[in-house]
Each structure stands twice: as structure tokens, then as C-alpha cells.
Amino acid sequence: MKFTKMEGAGNDYVYVDARHIDMDWSSLSREISDRHFGVGGDGLILIMDSSVADLRMVMFNADGSEGAMCGNGIRCLAKYAIDRNIVKNKASGITIETMSGIRTVIPGFENGKITRATVAMGIPELKVGNIPVEPAIGLGTNLGEATVRYPITVDGINLELSFVSMGNPHAIVFLDQPVEEFPLHSIGPKIEHHKIFPDRVNFEIVNIIGPNKLAARVWERGSGETMACGTGACAIAVTANILDICTGPVDITLPGGSLTIDWDGTGEVFMEGPAREVFSGDWN
């Protein structure tokens, strides 16, 4: 089986053209994502045929669980498909079906090669019941449909979470403590599996580093800490807008690189970032 490893801001996945292959993808994702005994990655992304879009993206996390959407992954999928002539590039971009809906990806070229892409990531969901979150009644602050600054204590650390779905659930906290000093590897899994999140959650910790400039780390459900998370960066930017921390395009620096997120406060979120092929090979 042919595979290609790709990364967007350090968020790395193994890609397989699965249009004519049928197998236990969940098991394969666990094996192939292993960084010691496999190819290594944050998960497995499959290219499938679609009856409603140019292509369909199916993704599995490193633990074998199926994911709904990945912003960094979908940029790389668009590059993979256009580079291999699976689809033709169009000025309006290509459409990709996901579990979270159809997303449009517009590639960016440098010296004739796709190096970046912009993704229309959809309209953020702010109603806690649809994220889903089941918070205790009366806690947190309601700003419009959004629930922000929800107090929670984990291992003696007091946090104020804000909730957003970008097709997958996110809990975001702004910290005064530098994100690199936060014990994400111990707190992250406890937030991911907290009882208020019936489908688990992605957890983002954020610092304000300048006007419309943020720094963040991400704990992804099913994968652990990753170098970047596209939907997570979108959720961070949406929260920053709701809390009046940032307005207009926001540059978010993650361990693997930077993403630029733009949201007008009502419509779709737009994300722009890199897409790079690392290597290809055969999986026996």
C-alpha cells in the first residue's frame, strides 16, 4: 500500500489514496501512526470519492478513533490531490466532504508548487448543547450564544474554559503563565476525558503575545499534544474575538508553526497556513 506523510505547521498525518482500498482503517491508524514502530504521525487521512464534493476526507486519530475534521490535514489533502492530478485546481478552490460538512480549500502557489492553502472552515458552533458540553448550570459567563470563563479545577489548577465547536469540540483557556511552562501532558488528558464533555474534547492553552498575536499549545483528543491544530486555532481566534482580545485576522503561533485565522464575528472562519509533503513509501 502506497502512503505519503505530510505536515501542516508540524501537524503530521499519513495519507493514503483509499478510493479503491477497503481495510480496517482504525487498526491501521494505530499501527502506522506509531512513532517508533510505524511511519509516525498524529493520525491517518484517507482520500475517498464523494458524490457531493470533489473529494471526501476520512481521518483517524493516532488512537484509532475517527475524527470529524482537521484544518491542517485538509490543507495537505488538497495539496496531495492536486499534485497527483486526482482533482484539477480551480480558481474557486476544491471542495472536500468531511464529517463536519463540505469545506472549500484554495491552494497558494510558490514557484509553481503548492506551499500553502486557505480553508473556509465553516461557521463556529457556540451553543454548548451542540458542541457538545454539559456544564453545570449557573457557572461561567454567557456572551450571546457562547459560554466563556467556565470555572474548573484540575489537580489544584484553576482554569476558566470557553467552549467552541469547529465541527469538533474545543475548550480554550487564556493564561498568564507561559504556555510552555503549563503541565499540558498531565492536565490535557484530564480535560479531554472530563465528565462535562460527552464526546471528549480538544484542549487549547493560550497566551496573548501582542496585538492580534497569540501563542498556543494543543492537546488533541485521541492524539495527545500535537505541534499544531487547525480547528483548534480557529476555536482560539473565535474565543479571542468573543472576549474582545483580538479583532480581524489573528496570527497564532503553535510549536510547529503559525496559522492566520480570520473571523468577522458572524460568518465562516477562514484559516491560512502551510502544507508540505515529507516523504512517500510502501506499507507492507
Secondary structure by P-SEA (a helix, b strand, c coil): cbbbbbbcccbbbbbbcccccccaaaaaaaaaacccccccccbbbbbbbbccccbbbbbbccccccccccaaaaaaaaaaaaaaccccccccbbbbbccccbbbbbbbbcccccccccccccccccccccccccccccccccccccccbbbbbcccbbbbbbbbbccbbbbbbbbcccccccaaaaaaaaaaaccccccbbbbbbbbbccccbbbbcccccccccccccaaaaaaaaaaaaaacccccbbbbbcccbbbbbbbccccbbbbbbbbbbccccccc
